[in-house]
């Protein structure tokens, strides 16, 4: 019997998305690596000796996706439990809570409410929440996961809650109060429940052609046990690879903890601020719909100290920063760290910033100068952009129009890595590519090809694996097979002729992602030569 790690697999009769041969119709995989890419005619010489021949029947083969920002346990709980995403009204949300509470025991955990999309324009009151949950302890994170609803029973389980910043006796909880009730709720998950949630996320990722996930963990959003369990699960089962980030300051032992846990970086959701939807993103000027500028969790000096420590340890740093004031603190801090240890050393580690939404031209230039990667979520614009979206409610039309400037980042040479921030937005790689190519602001749109690269190769490059995420000989064989119709070369601006089907262009085509058309269906996902999903 052939060892599966040494198996030879020939795929033929389709389209192979490869820069090595833009007209390729076949690919040979030996063990964990791609051995050859070429034509069906040339593939005949490999067919007799291959352990498996996959007849593509016109299907498209691409590099598999990398989701560069996820929270696997929380995403899995939403997949398998109480998910309020898409609720059209407050009564609908309360009805879903009631139905879930009738079938579940212990602490109830849910996600996804968004009062900005409800006619009532408000979240449930504490009394409404208690009645819907039938008195059970209930934690419900808002769609941005920077505020939450907590029932009276859960509040009673949270020690010292009333004295914490962000506490309110009836309204959603933010800041330290939110972190405290989240920890109280997650502490009641059994190892079996956590494992089932993590397995659900990994399985869903595989179904969607995702070969790798960047898990953004930390003491405020999950736990050491949660990250260790996820990394162990990914290592012992066939499925997407998982790369962990631990979001804790070096002054609190973050570098040492990251190394002990096997994380690739001390960052991810290391919060400099919160989120726009919860009014906790930190701004230079007040919100349009609130008389304050949000919440600052870290100073530029703390950022500088952390980046310095990480750079000296040879470990990647990263920060969650959404508002313009938070991004200023990050950039000032990284620049100060570069003054201490040298710009070249800082740039070499490709430190990353998660979300990075409110960037102006000066900030974008600083990203390029400092070698920072923008780990961004195009689905945020799809969910909250546009003239009637949450961004305009919070910031007004002028400031909202400047958010998520993907085209300007690319023009400046800033590396992009795309992710979902699941469960904030769902795992949906082709939807993410579509969201970047059809951004609400025409000036921020990028080509489908550039967006696809950010969601495949970009996720590997931020890890320092520049050779992966492409289908060329010698690269790791992590790929996906898709049922598609016509392939096109799609430009970022729908106001002009945006695509071509001319094969003489020599540019590998991708599916037509024009809004309204169905997204490609994944037929097979392969991770390092192992098939982890087959439709």
C-alpha positions as a printed NumPy array, in Angstrom:
array([[  0.   ,   0.   ,   0.   ],
       [  1.377,   3.395,  -0.988],
       [  2.104,   5.808,   1.868],
       [ -0.332,   8.65 ,   1.277],
       [  2.426,  11.197,   1.934],
       [  4.261,   9.8  ,  -1.102],
       [  1.218,   9.382,  -3.317],
       [  1.225,  10.8  ,  -6.817],
       [ -1.999,  12.475,  -7.959],
       [ -2.629,  13.694, -11.494],
       [ -5.393,  16.22 , -12.141],
       [ -6.362,  16.763, -15.783],
       [ -9.095,  18.048, -18.026],
       [ -9.761,  21.389, -16.367],
       [ -8.177,  24.795, -15.843],
       [ -5.222,  25.211, -13.502],
       [ -4.738,  28.738, -12.16 ],
       [ -0.948,  28.933, -12.367],
       [  1.523,  31.717, -13.146],
       [  3.876,  29.014, -14.422],
       [  1.524,  28.304, -17.352],
       [ -1.55 ,  30.519, -17.882],
       [ -2.999,  27.892, -20.248],
       [ -2.432,  24.873, -17.978],
       [ -5.098,  22.173, -17.906],
       [ -3.328,  19.567, -15.754],
       [ -1.254,  19.341, -12.57 ],
       [  0.824,  16.605, -10.935],
       [  1.175,  16.361,  -7.153],
       [  3.827,  14.199,  -5.498],
       [  3.354,  13.86 ,  -1.754],
       [  2.971,  17.308,  -0.212],
       [  4.256,  19.3  ,  -3.18 ],
       [  3.326,  20.237,  -6.715],
       [  5.631,  18.472,  -9.144],
       [  4.448,  19.7  , -12.536],
       [  1.9  ,  21.974, -14.252],
       [  1.081,  21.762, -17.963],
       [ -1.241,  20.513, -20.69 ],
       [ -3.451,  17.435, -20.897],
       [ -1.352,  16.11 , -23.75 ],
       [  1.847,  16.24 , -21.753],
       [  0.043,  14.779, -18.743],
       [ -0.422,  11.44 , -20.527],
       [  3.12 ,  10.411, -19.642],
       [  2.23 ,  10.637, -15.91 ],
       [ -1.157,   8.91 , -16.037],
       [  0.095,   5.316, -16.015],
       [  2.218,   5.717, -12.874],
       [ -0.022,   8.039, -10.832],
       [ -1.668,   6.572,  -7.751],
       [ -4.79 ,   8.592,  -8.521],
       [ -6.046,  10.362, -11.627],
       [ -8.628,  13.087, -11.025],
       [-10.748,  13.894, -14.072],
       [-11.612,  17.55 , -13.619],
       [-14.335,  17.656, -16.278],
       [-13.763,  21.352, -16.838],
       [-13.376,  22.324, -13.172],
       [-11.016,  25.064, -11.993],
       [ -8.013,  24.314,  -9.774],
       [ -6.694,  27.212,  -7.678],
       [ -4.498,  27.694,  -4.641],
       [ -6.597,  27.136,  -1.545],
       [ -7.618,  30.163,   0.483],
       [ -6.051,  31.415,   3.705],
       [ -8.321,  33.158,   6.211],
       [ -5.95 ,  35.509,   8.023],
       [ -8.181,  36.355,  11.002],
       [-10.566,  33.959,  12.737],
       [-11.81 ,  33.   ,  16.192],
       [-12.42 ,  29.292,  15.768],
       [-14.303,  28.473,  18.956],
       [-16.638,  31.468,  18.748],
       [-17.206,  30.861,  15.029],
       [-17.998,  27.223,  15.714],
       [-20.444,  28.123,  18.472],
       [-22.261,  30.384,  16.001],
       [-22.263,  27.626,  13.377],
       [-23.698,  25.044,  15.754],
       [-25.761,  27.151,  18.151],
       [-27.434,  30.521,  18.597],
       [-26.605,  32.825,  15.689],
       [-28.561,  36.082,  15.379],
       [-26.796,  37.16 ,  12.198],
       [-29.395,  38.217,   9.662],
       [-32.204,  38.828,  12.156],
       [-34.443,  41.452,  10.609],
       [-35.942,  42.814,  13.824],
       [-35.774,  42.81 ,  17.603],
       [-38.807,  40.473,  17.944],
       [-37.182,  37.979,  15.572],
       [-33.995,  38.025,  17.664],
       [-35.948,  37.474,  20.882],
       [-37.862,  34.607,  19.264],
       [-34.607,  32.907,  18.249],
       [-33.277,  33.293,  21.787],
       [-36.439,  31.767,  23.238],
       [-36.304,  28.802,  20.861],
       [-32.631,  28.171,  21.613],
       [-33.097,  28.442,  25.372],
       [-35.843,  25.799,  25.222],
       [-33.408,  23.212,  23.821],
       [-30.107,  24.054,  25.563],
       [-28.732,  23.646,  29.072],
       [-26.215,  25.549,  31.173],
       [-24.75 ,  28.883,  30.081],
       [-26.158,  29.918,  26.709],
       [-23.75 ,  31.52 ,  24.22 ],
       [-24.766,  33.302,  21.041],
       [-23.605,  35.915,  18.578],
       [-24.504,  38.269,  15.782],
       [-27.125,  40.829,  16.847],
       [-26.954,  44.192,  15.094],
       [-29.423,  46.815,  16.231],
       [-28.469,  49.18 ,  13.387],
       [-30.34 ,  46.9  ,  10.966],
       [-33.509,  46.574,  13.065],
       [-36.565,  48.855,  12.674],
       [-36.553,  49.335,  16.458],
       [-32.981,  50.678,  16.31 ],
       [-32.127,  49.309,  19.746],
       [-30.955,  46.078,  21.403],
       [-33.129,  44.171,  23.884],
       [-33.523,  45.519,  27.399],
       [-32.251,  43.375,  30.248],
       [-35.819,  42.429,  31.151],
       [-36.586,  41.366,  27.567],
       [-33.381,  39.343,  27.477],
       [-34.144,  37.584,  30.778],
       [-37.634,  36.645,  29.667],
       [-36.424,  35.314,  26.301],
       [-33.707,  33.243,  28.004],
       [-36.175,  31.939,  30.612],
       [-33.844,  33.094,  33.369],
       [-30.807,  31.207,  32.086],
       [-27.29 ,  32.7  ,  32.008],
       [-26.931,  34.109,  28.481],
       [-24.014,  35.789,  26.665],
       [-24.745,  37.389,  23.286],
       [-21.903,  39.153,  21.475],
       [-22.757,  41.955,  19.091],
       [-21.829,  41.346,  15.461],
       [-18.503,  43.189,  15.919],
       [-17.742,  41.26 ,  19.169],
       [-16.847,  44.498,  20.99 ],
       [-19.972,  44.682,  23.118],
       [-22.394,  42.097,  24.404],
       [-25.725,  41.448,  26.041],
       [-25.586,  39.524,  29.304],
       [-28.609,  38.247,  31.179],
       [-29.095,  38.855,  34.881],
       [-28.091,  35.27 ,  35.659],
       [-24.776,  35.621,  33.79 ],
       [-24.083,  38.979,  35.402],
       [-24.524,  37.29 ,  38.785],
       [-21.86 ,  34.727,  37.809],
       [-19.349,  37.479,  36.939],
       [-17.359,  38.598,  39.959],
       [-16.913,  42.356,  40.434],
       [-18.849,  43.23 ,  37.277],
       [-20.566,  46.405,  38.492],
       [-17.272,  48.152,  39.241],
       [-15.681,  47.53 ,  35.838],
       [-15.319,  50.101,  33.027],
       [-17.999,  49.549,  30.405],
       [-20.621,  48.269,  32.862],
       [-24.229,  49.401,  32.473],
       [-27.149,  48.074,  34.521],
       [-29.393,  47.61 ,  31.495],
       [-27.565,  48.421,  28.236],
       [-24.981,  46.271,  26.404],
       [-21.644,  45.876,  28.154],
       [-18.372,  47.159,  26.664],
       [-14.676,  47.336,  27.599],
       [-13.608,  45.446,  30.756],
       [-17.177,  44.572,  31.702],
       [-17.673,  42.869,  28.349],
       [-14.426,  40.941,  28.671],
       [-15.445,  39.781,  32.142],
       [-18.849,  38.378,  31.154],
       [-17.319,  36.727,  28.09 ],
       [-14.737,  34.99 ,  30.257],
       [-17.457,  33.915,  32.682],
       [-19.494,  32.421,  29.845],
       [-16.579,  30.674,  28.119],
       [-15.377,  29.269,  31.446],
       [-18.493,  27.1  ,  31.506],
       [-17.714,  25.444,  28.164],
       [-16.65 ,  21.839,  28.623],
       [-13.616,  20.553,  26.689],
       [-16.024,  18.478,  24.592],
       [-18.148,  21.533,  23.716],
       [-15.045,  23.526,  22.807],
       [-13.675,  20.732,  20.655],
       [-17.007,  20.335,  18.849],
       [-17.095,  24.075,  18.112],
       [-13.522,  24.075,  16.824],
       [-14.191,  21.004,  14.691],
       [-17.232,  22.734,  13.186],
       [-15.107,  25.713,  12.163],
       [-12.35 ,  23.57 ,  10.647],
       [-14.896,  21.464,   8.757],
       [-16.681,  24.531,   7.418],
       [-13.373,  26.046,   6.317],
       [-12.467,  22.871,   4.443],
       [-15.869,  22.856,   2.707],
       [-15.135,  26.387,   1.457],
       [-11.683,  25.688,   0.016],
       [ -9.753,  27.186,   2.934],
       [ -6.446,  25.434,   3.674],
       [ -5.156,  27.615,   6.507],
       [ -6.52 ,  29.779,   9.306],
       [ -4.824,  32.431,  11.438],
       [ -6.353,  32.088,  14.902],
       [ -6.339,  35.409,  16.774],
       [ -6.415,  34.422,  20.434],
       [ -5.627,  36.249,  23.64 ],
       [ -6.472,  36.558,  27.312],
       [ -9.341,  38.967,  26.659],
       [-10.986,  37.083,  23.801],
       [-10.354,  33.407,  24.544],
       [ -7.762,  31.653,  26.726],
       [ -4.461,  29.809,  26.693],
       [ -6.378,  26.537,  26.988],
       [ -8.548,  27.411,  24.008],
       [ -5.592,  28.177,  21.724],
       [ -3.616,  25.123,  22.888],
       [ -6.627,  22.876,  22.247],
       [ -7.17 ,  24.305,  18.76 ],
       [ -3.525,  23.912,  17.736],
       [ -3.52 ,  20.335,  19.051],
       [ -6.757,  19.528,  17.204],
       [ -5.411,  20.889,  13.922],
       [ -2.171,  18.933,  14.338],
       [ -3.849,  15.61 ,  15.043],
       [ -6.597,  15.691,  12.414],
       [ -6.731,  16.148,   8.647],
       [ -8.032,  19.614,   7.9  ],
       [ -6.9  ,  23.201,   7.446],
       [ -3.606,  24.233,   9.009],
       [ -3.915,  26.623,  11.959],
       [ -1.396,  29.32 ,  12.844],
       [ -1.913,  30.867,  16.253],
       [ -1.458,  34.453,  17.406],
       [ -1.5  ,  35.376,  21.086],
       [ -2.665,  38.956,  21.744],
       [ -0.982,  39.969,  24.975],
       [  1.561,  42.707,  25.707],
       [  5.179,  41.694,  26.254],
       [  5.149,  43.52 ,  29.594],
       [  2.503,  41.039,  30.737],
       [  4.421,  38.006,  29.485],
       [  2.898,  37.922,  26.001],
       [  6.103,  36.985,  24.177],
       [  6.875,  34.121,  26.543],
       [  3.287,  32.859,  26.444],
       [  3.187,  33.   ,  22.644],
       [  6.358,  30.935,  22.425],
       [  5.149,  28.405,  25.013],
       [  1.862,  27.912,  23.176],
       [  3.533,  27.535,  19.784],
       [  2.031,  30.748,  18.398],
       [  3.651,  32.396,  15.388],
       [  3.152,  35.887,  16.764],
       [  2.372,  37.951,  19.848],
       [ -0.459,  39.911,  18.333],
       [ -3.673,  39.454,  16.44 ],
       [ -6.402,  40.845,  18.646],
       [ -4.101,  42.848,  20.88 ],
       [ -6.588,  45.665,  21.242],
       [ -5.534,  49.259,  20.685],
       [ -9.229,  50.176,  20.396],
       [-12.63 ,  48.579,  19.861],
       [-15.091,  48.697,  16.965],
       [-17.179,  51.314,  15.189],
       [-20.497,  49.508,  15.678],
       [-20.03 ,  49.478,  19.453],
       [-18.77 ,  53.087,  19.529],
       [-15.434,  51.855,  20.918],
       [-13.144,  52.41 ,  17.917],
       [-10.828,  55.278,  18.914],
       [-11.203,  58.396,  16.748],
       [ -9.554,  61.8  ,  16.492],
       [-12.963,  63.506,  16.171],
       [-16.217,  62.482,  17.898],
       [-18.708,  60.064,  16.399],
       [-21.547,  61.591,  14.439],
       [-24.086,  59.78 ,  16.625],
       [-22.311,  59.941,  20.007],
       [-20.596,  62.776,  21.879],
       [-17.257,  61.019,  22.416],
       [-14.267,  59.621,  20.49 ],
       [-14.374,  55.974,  21.532],
       [-11.962,  53.977,  23.657],
       [ -8.161,  53.801,  23.689],
       [ -6.783,  50.616,  25.224],
       [ -3.064,  51.085,  24.459],
       [ -0.731,  54.059,  24.116],
       [  1.947,  54.61 ,  21.494],
       [  4.552,  53.947,  24.19 ],
       [  3.037,  50.542,  24.976],
       [  2.972,  49.725,  21.257],
       [  6.641,  50.738,  20.975],
       [  7.653,  48.582,  23.931],
       [  5.778,  45.582,  22.568],
       [  7.159,  45.877,  19.032],
       [ 10.657,  46.345,  20.433],
       [ 10.374,  43.216,  22.582],
       [  8.903,  41.153,  19.757],
       [ 11.517,  42.314,  17.269],
       [ 14.35 ,  41.518,  19.651],
       [ 12.812,  38.074,  20.212],
       [ 12.399,  37.504,  16.463],
       [  8.636,  37.208,  16.854],
       [  5.945,  38.917,  14.811],
       [  3.872,  41.561,  16.587],
       [  0.358,  42.604,  15.69 ],
       [ -2.387,  44.942,  16.846],
       [ -6.13 ,  45.375,  16.456],
       [ -6.667,  48.983,  15.369],
       [ -9.729,  50.366,  13.581],
       [-10.153,  54.075,  14.327],
       [ -7.814,  56.763,  13.018],
       [ -6.57 ,  57.691,  16.506],
       [ -5.811,  54.04 ,  17.281],
       [ -3.92 ,  53.706,  14.002],
       [ -1.925,  56.849,  14.819],
       [ -0.908,  55.26 ,  18.139],
       [  0.195,  52.089,  16.347],
       [  2.208,  53.93 ,  13.722],
       [  3.859,  56.238,  16.253],
       [  4.701,  53.214,  18.382],
       [  6.128,  51.117,  15.547],
       [  8.196,  54.085,  14.35 ],
       [  9.573,  54.566,  17.873],
       [ 10.464,  50.867,  17.991],
       [ 12.242,  51.203,  14.652],
       [ 14.278,  54.085,  16.089],
       [ 15.338,  51.786,  18.942],
       [ 16.187,  48.549,  17.117],
       [ 16.554,  49.654,  13.495],
       [ 14.043,  49.966,  10.68 ],
       [ 15.409,  46.969,   8.78 ],
       [ 14.831,  44.634,  11.733],
       [ 11.271,  45.899,  12.186],
       [ 10.463,  45.554,   8.492],
       [ 11.915,  42.039,   8.339],
       [  9.306,  40.634,  10.728],
       [  6.319,  41.988,   8.768],
       [  4.445,  43.094,  11.877],
       [  0.733,  43.258,  11.174],
       [ -2.272,  45.456,  11.902],
       [ -5.703,  43.864,  12.059],
       [ -8.654,  45.666,  10.398],
       [ -6.863,  49.024,   9.783],
       [-10.051,  50.653,   8.534],
       [ -9.641,  54.429,   8.996],
       [ -6.458,  55.059,   7.009],
       [ -5.571,  58.306,   5.265],
       [ -2.754,  58.787,   2.732],
       [ -0.22 ,  59.65 ,   5.434],
       [ -1.02 ,  56.509,   7.41 ],
       [ -0.851,  54.353,   4.275],
       [  2.584,  55.751,   3.477],
       [  3.677,  54.916,   7.026],
       [  2.467,  51.324,   6.604],
       [  4.646,  51.023,   3.513],
       [  7.657,  52.666,   5.193],
       [  7.475,  50.413,   8.27 ],
       [  6.831,  47.202,   6.352],
       [  3.472,  46.564,   8.031],
       [  0.959,  44.069,   6.668],
       [ -2.675,  45.154,   6.585],
       [ -4.757,  42.169,   7.721],
       [ -8.16 ,  43.344,   6.516],
       [-11.734,  42.136,   6.114],
       [-13.484,  43.275,   2.913],
       [-16.755,  41.78 ,   4.151],
       [-16.912,  44.624,   6.675],
       [-17.599,  47.05 ,   3.834],
       [-20.129,  44.665,   2.307],
       [-21.942,  44.477,   5.654],
       [-21.701,  48.064,   6.895],
       [-20.663,  50.261,   3.968],
       [-22.835,  52.178,   1.529],
       [-25.024,  55.266,   1.954],
       [-27.4  ,  53.616,   4.442],
       [-24.886,  51.479,   6.289],
       [-23.63 ,  51.539,   9.862],
       [-20.427,  53.355,   8.874],
       [-22.411,  56.403,   7.749],
       [-24.544,  56.29 ,  10.898],
       [-21.44 ,  56.339,  13.089],
       [-19.137,  58.652,  11.12 ],
       [-21.165,  60.561,   8.557],
       [-20.847,  60.181,   4.806],
       [-17.475,  61.919,   4.357],
       [-15.505,  59.934,   6.929],
       [-17.289,  56.698,   6.084],
       [-16.263,  57.044,   2.447],
       [-12.605,  56.806,   3.421],
       [-12.805,  53.464,   5.225],
       [-11.079,  50.311,   3.97 ],
       [ -9.023,  51.913,   1.163],
       [ -7.749,  48.701,  -0.433],
       [ -6.714,  50.242,  -3.765],
       [ -4.607,  52.94 ,  -2.117],
       [ -2.902,  50.328,   0.072],
       [ -1.976,  48.269,  -2.971],
       [ -0.717,  51.297,  -4.882],
       [  1.557,  52.13 ,  -1.952],
       [  2.96 ,  48.599,  -1.899],
       [  1.403,  47.608,   1.43 ],
       [  0.953,  43.81 ,   1.654],
       [ -2.654,  42.718,   2.135],
       [ -3.871,  39.561,   3.864],
       [ -7.621,  38.943,   3.73 ],
       [ -9.698,  37.326,   6.45 ],
       [-13.224,  37.113,   7.809],
       [-12.821,  37.804,  11.555],
       [-15.335,  34.948,  11.909],
       [-17.771,  34.99 ,  13.608],
       [-17.917,  38.772,  13.016],
       [-18.506,  37.948,   9.362],
       [-18.826,  34.341,   8.186],
       [-16.161,  32.229,   6.55 ],
       [-16.791,  33.081,   2.891],
       [-13.629,  33.401,   0.777],
       [-15.158,  34.037,  -2.622],
       [-17.608,  36.46 ,  -1.016],
       [-14.615,  38.253,   0.514],
       [-12.914,  38.533,  -2.877],
       [-16.163,  39.85 ,  -4.344],
       [-16.489,  42.422,  -1.53 ],
       [-13.019,  43.826,  -2.283],
       [-13.624,  43.951,  -6.026],
       [-17.042,  45.576,  -5.604],
       [-16.35 ,  47.844,  -2.615],
       [-19.13 ,  50.393,  -2.042],
       [-16.605,  53.157,  -2.803],
       [-15.448,  52.805,  -6.407],
       [-12.107,  54.407,  -5.572],
       [-11.278,  51.619,  -3.111],
       [-12.014,  48.699,  -5.446],
       [ -9.264,  46.333,  -6.557],
       [ -9.236,  43.689,  -9.285],
       [-10.521,  40.203,  -8.595],
       [ -7.027,  38.943,  -9.34 ],
       [ -5.456,  41.225,  -6.688],
       [ -8.153,  40.34 ,  -4.169],
       [ -7.697,  36.628,  -4.841],
       [ -3.942,  36.979,  -4.292],
       [ -4.557,  38.751,  -0.973],
       [ -6.786,  35.885,   0.158],
       [ -4.371,  33.158,  -0.936],
       [ -0.726,  34.154,  -1.234],
       [ -1.148,  37.152,   1.087],
       [ -1.98 ,  34.903,   4.022],
       [  1.207,  32.905,   3.481],
       [  3.443,  35.903,   2.928],
       [  2.57 ,  37.47 ,   6.272],
       [  3.839,  34.208,   7.803],
       [  7.09 ,  34.558,   5.863],
       [  6.231,  31.709,   3.474],
       [  6.647,  33.607,   0.225],
       [  6.859,  30.477,  -1.906],
       [  3.379,  29.191,  -0.984],
       [ -0.091,  30.117,  -2.175],
       [  0.641,  29.555,  -5.874],
       [  0.397,  26.481,  -8.085],
       [  3.936,  26.113,  -9.36 ],
       [  6.404,  23.202,  -9.19 ],
       [  7.96 ,  22.962,  -5.747],
       [  5.147,  24.779,  -3.921],
       [  3.144,  23.097,  -1.174],
       [  0.137,  21.258,  -2.622],
       [ -2.662,  23.098,  -0.826],
       [ -5.304,  23.685,  -3.456],
       [ -9.027,  23.628,  -4.161],
       [-11.125,  22.413,  -7.082],
       [-14.163,  24.465,  -8.1  ],
       [-17.256,  24.027, -10.238],
       [-17.368,  27.198, -12.337],
       [-18.923,  28.618, -15.457],
       [-16.988,  31.107, -17.58 ],
       [-13.62 ,  32.377, -16.396],
       [-12.811,  36.056, -16.858],
       [-10.154,  38.648, -16.077],
       [-12.139,  41.126, -13.998],
       [-11.148,  44.758, -13.484],
       [-12.002,  46.739, -10.338],
       [-14.308,  49.313, -11.875],
       [-17.72 ,  48.273, -13.172],
       [-18.125,  51.641, -14.918],
       [-15.87 ,  50.43 , -17.733],
       [-15.435,  47.173, -19.604],
       [-14.342,  45.157, -16.6  ],
       [-13.4  ,  41.727, -17.91 ],
       [-12.037,  39.753, -20.797],
       [-12.284,  36.153, -21.935],
       [ -9.596,  36.473, -24.593],
       [ -7.09 ,  33.629, -24.012],
       [ -4.388,  35.637, -25.791],
       [ -4.163,  37.868, -22.726],
       [ -2.014,  35.196, -21.087],
       [ -3.57 ,  36.048, -17.718],
       [ -5.098,  33.148, -15.763],
       [ -8.822,  33.675, -15.439],
       [-10.991,  33.505, -12.342],
       [-14.748,  33.104, -11.828],
       [-17.012,  36.028, -12.684],
       [-17.846,  37.523,  -9.28 ],
       [-20.285,  40.182, -10.442],
       [-22.834,  40.664,  -7.631],
       [-25.925,  38.566,  -8.192],
       [-24.105,  35.682,  -9.833],
       [-23.654,  32.461,  -7.83 ],
       [-20.302,  31.923,  -6.162],
       [-18.167,  28.914,  -7.127],
       [-18.891,  25.61 ,  -5.39 ],
       [-15.97 ,  23.739,  -3.836],
       [-15.601,  20.18 ,  -5.116],
       [-12.397,  19.266,  -3.306],
       [ -9.989,  20.841,  -0.816],
       [ -6.453,  19.514,  -0.439],
       [ -4.041,  20.53 ,   2.33 ],
       [ -0.391,  19.571,   1.866],
       [ -1.403,  16.757,  -0.457],
       [ -4.164,  15.41 ,   1.812],
       [ -7.781,  15.633,   0.664],
       [ -9.718,  17.199,   3.554],
       [-12.995,  17.841,   1.738],
       [-14.712,  16.177,  -1.184],
       [-18.181,  17.223,  -2.352]])
